[in-house]
Amino acid sequence: MSAAIVPGRALSAAVLLDKDGTLLDDVPYNVDPARMRLAPGAAAALRLLGGLGLPLVVVTNQPGVAHGLHSEADLAPVRERLAAMFAEHSAALAGFLYCPHHPAGQVAPYARACLCRKPMPGLLLQAATALRLDLARSWMIGDILNDVEAGKRAGCSTVLVDCGNETEWQMSPARQADYVVPTLDAAARIVVARIRAVAQRYAEAP
């Protein structure tokens, strides 16, 4: 990822987004920028979220590295294309964090359990440190329950985009999303409304 800590800057709320299946059409193990396409509702979502002026951060499992399908270096053009896609819709990509590990991987040292592979919260915690985020005021949006659990473990509010990608539905209290919607733009409308409502309450407080 590319992000730097700014000394003395106050903690910020943020919106954290899963990549494949949430923000982009799910093309397994894809690192070809030419094949990256925004998922249904994603363009409208980026315009809405970009208007908040808060950091927008992509957090994504990329086990293709552990499986030997591509290298970490191959993810650099993916990040560049994501940043361009955000800019095309009046938004800015504040950070791109990925987990390259998988316990069943074939490439050492990536073939291991870790704290950054969702549903663990490591990527979100890394983003919070690098970008000075207040995770308790932040939102995690994803298309499967592992995204929800990662958000819950990190202390975020959560939205599940139930577009058919979650097939196992292994439920627990940690995997109960605060909101469930069919598309990313519906998720963005909820997040924008909730963040603006909180800001309004603070503005009206004596």
FENFENPE-V577150 format. One record per pair of residues at least 4 apart in sequence whose ideal C-beta (glycine too) atoms are under 7 Angstrom apart, sorted by the first residue. I is the first residue (numbers start at 1). J is the second residue. If there is no record, write none. Layout:
i->I j->J
i->I j->J
//
This chain:
i->1 j->95
i->1 j->96
i->1 j->97
i->1 j->130
i->3 j->94
i->3 j->95
i->3 j->130
i->3 j->131
i->5 j->130
i->5 j->132
i->6 j->132
i->9 j->132
i->11 j->132
i->11 j->133
i->11 j->134
i->12 j->54
i->12 j->55
i->12 j->132
i->12 j->133
i->12 j->134
i->13 j->54
i->13 j->134
i->13 j->137
i->13 j->138
i->13 j->195
i->14 j->54
i->14 j->55
i->14 j->57
i->14 j->131
i->14 j->133
i->14 j->138
i->15 j->49
i->15 j->54
i->15 j->56
i->15 j->138
i->15 j->139
i->15 j->141
i->15 j->191
i->16 j->57
i->16 j->59
i->16 j->124
i->16 j->127
i->16 j->138
i->16 j->139
i->16 j->140
i->16 j->156
i->17 j->22
i->17 j->23
i->17 j->56
i->17 j->58
i->17 j->141
i->18 j->22
i->18 j->23
i->18 j->59
i->18 j->60
i->18 j->141
i->18 j->142
i->18 j->143
i->18 j->147
i->19 j->23
i->19 j->24
i->19 j->58
i->19 j->60
i->20 j->24
i->20 j->26
i->20 j->60
i->21 j->26
i->21 j->39
i->21 j->143
i->21 j->165
i->22 j->39
i->22 j->141
i->22 j->142
i->22 j->143
i->22 j->161
i->22 j->184
i->23 j->38
i->23 j->39
i->23 j->42
i->23 j->58
i->23 j->184
i->24 j->36
i->24 j->37
i->24 j->38
i->24 j->39
i->25 j->37
i->25 j->39
i->26 j->165
i->27 j->35
i->29 j->64
i->29 j->69
i->29 j->70
i->30 j->35
i->31 j->70
i->31 j->74
i->31 j->75
i->31 j->78
i->33 j->77
i->33 j->78
i->33 j->81
i->36 j->81
i->38 j->42
i->38 j->43
i->38 j->85
i->39 j->184
i->40 j->183
i->41 j->45
i->41 j->183
i->41 j->184
i->41 j->185
i->41 j->186
i->42 j->46
i->42 j->184
i->43 j->47
i->43 j->89
i->44 j->48
i->44 j->185
i->45 j->49
i->45 j->184
i->45 j->185
i->45 j->187
i->45 j->188
i->46 j->50
i->46 j->86
i->46 j->89
i->46 j->91
i->47 j->51
i->47 j->89
i->47 j->90
i->47 j->91
i->48 j->185
i->48 j->188
i->48 j->189
i->48 j->192
i->49 j->56
i->49 j->91
i->49 j->188
i->49 j->191
i->49 j->192
i->50 j->89
i->50 j->90
i->50 j->91
i->50 j->92
i->52 j->192
i->52 j->195
i->55 j->94
i->55 j->95
i->55 j->131
i->55 j->133
i->56 j->86
i->56 j->91
i->56 j->92
i->56 j->93
i->56 j->94
i->57 j->94
i->57 j->95
i->57 j->97
i->57 j->127
i->57 j->131
i->58 j->82
i->58 j->93
i->58 j->96
i->59 j->97
i->59 j->123
i->59 j->124
i->59 j->127
i->60 j->98
i->61 j->99
i->61 j->117
i->61 j->118
i->62 j->75
i->62 j->98
i->62 j->99
i->62 j->100
i->63 j->67
i->63 j->102
i->63 j->105
i->64 j->69
i->64 j->70
i->65 j->70
i->65 j->71
i->65 j->72
i->65 j->100
i->65 j->107
i->65 j->110
i->66 j->100
i->66 j->101
i->66 j->102
i->66 j->105
i->66 j->107
i->66 j->110
i->66 j->111
i->67 j->102
i->67 j->105
i->67 j->106
i->68 j->106
i->68 j->107
i->70 j->74
i->72 j->100
i->75 j->79
i->75 j->98
i->76 j->80
i->77 j->81
i->78 j->82
i->79 j->83
i->79 j->96
i->80 j->84
i->81 j->85
i->82 j->86
i->82 j->93
i->82 j->96
i->83 j->87
i->83 j->93
i->84 j->88
i->86 j->91
i->86 j->92
i->86 j->93
i->87 j->92
i->94 j->131
i->95 j->127
i->95 j->130
i->95 j->131
i->97 j->123
i->97 j->126
i->97 j->127
i->99 j->114
i->99 j->116
i->99 j->117
i->99 j->123
i->100 j->110
i->101 j->105
i->101 j->110
i->101 j->112
i->101 j->114
i->101 j->116
i->101 j->117
i->102 j->110
i->102 j->111
i->103 j->112
i->103 j->113
i->105 j->110
i->105 j->111
i->106 j->111
i->107 j->111
i->114 j->122
i->115 j->120
i->115 j->122
i->116 j->120
i->116 j->122
i->116 j->123
i->118 j->123
i->118 j->146
i->118 j->147
i->118 j->150
i->119 j->146
i->119 j->149
i->119 j->150
i->120 j->150
i->120 j->153
i->121 j->125
i->121 j->150
i->121 j->153
i->121 j->154
i->122 j->126
i->123 j->127
i->124 j->128
i->124 j->135
i->124 j->140
i->124 j->150
i->124 j->151
i->124 j->154
i->124 j->156
i->125 j->129
i->125 j->154
i->126 j->130
i->127 j->131
i->127 j->133
i->128 j->133
i->128 j->135
i->133 j->138
i->134 j->138
i->135 j->154
i->135 j->155
i->135 j->156
i->136 j->155
i->138 j->156
i->139 j->156
i->139 j->157
i->139 j->159
i->139 j->191
i->140 j->147
i->140 j->150
i->140 j->151
i->140 j->156
i->140 j->158
i->141 j->159
i->141 j->161
i->141 j->184
i->141 j->187
i->142 j->147
i->142 j->148
i->142 j->160
i->142 j->161
i->143 j->147
i->143 j->161
i->143 j->163
i->143 j->165
i->143 j->166
i->144 j->165
i->144 j->166
i->145 j->149
i->145 j->166
i->145 j->170
i->145 j->175
i->146 j->150
i->147 j->151
i->148 j->152
i->148 j->158
i->148 j->160
i->148 j->175
i->148 j->177
i->149 j->153
i->149 j->174
i->149 j->175
i->150 j->154
i->151 j->156
i->151 j->158
i->152 j->158
i->152 j->174
i->153 j->174
i->157 j->178
i->158 j->177
i->158 j->178
i->159 j->177
i->159 j->178
i->159 j->179
i->159 j->181
i->159 j->187
i->159 j->190
i->159 j->191
i->160 j->177
i->160 j->180
i->161 j->181
i->161 j->183
i->161 j->184
i->161 j->187
i->162 j->166
i->162 j->180
i->162 j->181
i->162 j->182
i->163 j->182
i->163 j->183
i->171 j->175
i->179 j->190
i->181 j->186
i->181 j->187
i->181 j->190
i->182 j->186
i->184 j->188
i->185 j->189
i->186 j->190
i->187 j->191
i->188 j->192
i->189 j->193
i->190 j->194
i->191 j->195
i->192 j->196
i->193 j->197
i->194 j->198
i->195 j->199
i->196 j->200
i->197 j->201
i->198 j->202
i->199 j->203
i->200 j->204
i->201 j->205
//
